Amino acid sequence: SAITEFLLLAFTDTRELQLLHFWLFLGIYLAALLANGLIITAIACDHRLHTPLYFFLLNIS
């Protein structure tokens, strides 16, 4: 069997539910973006963190 389409009908019931999901996922996205930015800044600013482990973290963030 194969899935040919994926519908998100449950999320389009009410406008309030759409807005709730929008703000929830936007908050999660911005929190992840901020966390990655903090990791990059911390590694770039502290020279003790210029080791292979932190260099790898810098690249994946």
Backbone torsions as a table, in degrees:
resi	resn	phi	psi	omega
1	SER	NA	152.5	-178.7
2	ALA	-138.1	143.7	176.6
3	ILE	-88.3	123.2	-178.3
4	THR	-102.2	-20.7	177.1
5	GLU	-153.7	157.9	-177.4
6	PHE	-133.7	117.2	-176.5
7	LEU	-110.3	138.2	177.3
8	LEU	-110.3	58.3	-176.9
9	LEU	-70.7	-29.6	-177.6
10	ALA	-66.4	-25.3	-178.1
11	PHE	-85.0	-7.4	-176.4
12	THR	-106.9	16.8	-177.1
13	ASP	-65.7	-54.2	-176.5
14	THR	-127.9	154.0	179.0
15	ARG	-64.9	-37.8	-179.4
16	GLU	-64.0	-39.0	178.8
17	LEU	-67.7	-37.2	176.4
18	GLN	-63.0	-44.6	179.8
19	LEU	-65.8	-39.3	177.8
20	LEU	-60.8	-47.0	179.2
21	HIS	-65.3	-39.0	178.6
22	PHE	-60.0	-50.8	-177.8
23	TRP	-67.7	-35.1	178.5
24	LEU	-64.3	-50.4	-178.9
25	PHE	-70.6	-32.0	174.8
26	LEU	-65.2	-41.4	177.6
27	GLY	-63.2	-42.2	177.8
28	ILE	-63.8	-43.0	179.5
29	TYR	-63.0	-45.4	-178.8
30	LEU	-67.6	-35.4	176.8
31	ALA	-64.0	-42.1	177.9
32	ALA	-66.0	-40.1	178.5
33	LEU	-64.2	-42.5	178.0
34	LEU	-65.0	-42.0	179.2
35	ALA	-62.9	-43.3	177.9
36	ASN	-64.7	-38.5	177.0
37	GLY	-64.1	-39.4	177.5
38	LEU	-66.2	-38.7	177.3
39	ILE	-63.1	-46.1	-179.9
40	ILE	-62.3	-44.0	-179.4
41	THR	-65.6	-44.1	-179.4
42	ALA	-62.8	-42.7	-179.4
43	ILE	-69.8	-38.0	-179.0
44	ALA	-70.7	-32.8	-174.9
45	CYS	-84.9	-31.7	-176.2
46	ASP	-101.3	115.6	-176.0
47	HIS	-71.3	-18.8	175.8
48	ARG	-69.4	-18.4	-179.1
49	LEU	-92.5	11.7	178.5
50	HIS	-89.6	55.0	177.1
51	THR	-110.7	165.5	-176.7
52	PRO	-55.7	-38.8	-179.6
53	LEU	-62.4	-48.0	-178.1
54	TYR	-73.8	-29.1	173.7
55	PHE	-63.1	-40.0	176.7
56	PHE	-65.1	-42.9	177.6
57	LEU	-61.9	-38.8	178.5
58	LEU	-62.1	-39.8	-178.7
59	ASN	-72.1	-34.9	-178.3
60	ILE	-86.0	-14.6	177.2
61	SER	-87.3	NA	NA
